[in-house]
């Protein structure tokens, strides 16, 4: 289980000092690092945690689920648009 990946994923970003190369643990980690979404994902995780803790009945569950599904759809659309524009 602890074998080294045969084809590791890397994210290459540039800053003022030059190129930064980071290894990604999977495709989701690759997308998060490529688009600098780490802070956003952490904040979204905290919001989701607060919403989940406030669920005390089924209608509230449905409301929270619809909100989270909507956010995830928007994130997916954003990532697809960014990927399309970066490939051109």
N, C-alpha and C positions, 0 to 999 in steps of 0.2 A: 504494500500500500504506500510505502514511503519512497517509491521509485521516482527518479527525476523525470520530468516531462520530456518526451522526445522532441517536441516542437513547441518550446515555450513562446508565449505571446509577449510582445514588447510594445510599449507606447513611447514614441519619440516626440518630444515637445521642445520648442525653442523659447528661451527667455533672453534677457539682456546679456547674460554671460555665455550663452551658447546653447548647445543641445543638451537636453536632459533625457536619459533613457531609463524607463522604469519597467520592471517585469510585471505583467498582469497575471492574476491567478486564474482567470477565466474570461469568457467573452463579456460578461456583465461588468467585471472589474475593468476590463479594457475600455469599454464604452464610458464608464464613470471617469476614468483617468483621462481619456482622450478629450472629453468635453469639459473637464474641470468641474465635475458635478459633486465632488465629495462633500462640500459644505451644504449644498442643497439637499443631498440625500440624507445627511445627518439631521437637518432641520425637519425635513418631511417625516423622518422616522419618529422624531419627538412629537410632532403634531398627531401622527397616527396613534402613537402610544396614548396620548391624552384622550383622543376620541374613543379609543377602544376601552379605556378605563371608565369612561362615562356611560357605557352601554349598560342599561339595566332592564330593558324590555325589547321585544321583537321589533316594534316599529323603529326604535332608535337604532337597532342593529341594521335594519334595511336602509335607513337614512345614511348611516356611516359608511355602509358598503357602497351605496351609490356614489357618495362623495369620493371615496378612495378609488373606485373604478373610473370615475371621471378624470381624476388627477392622473392616474396611470395611463389612460388613453391620451391625454394631452402630452404627457412626457414621451410616450411612444411616437406620437406625431412629430414632436419637436426633434427627437433623435433621428427619425427617418428623413426629415427635411435637412438637418445638418449633414447627415451622411450623403444625401443626394447632392448637396451643394459642394461638399468637400471632394467628391469624386469627379466633379466636372472640371 
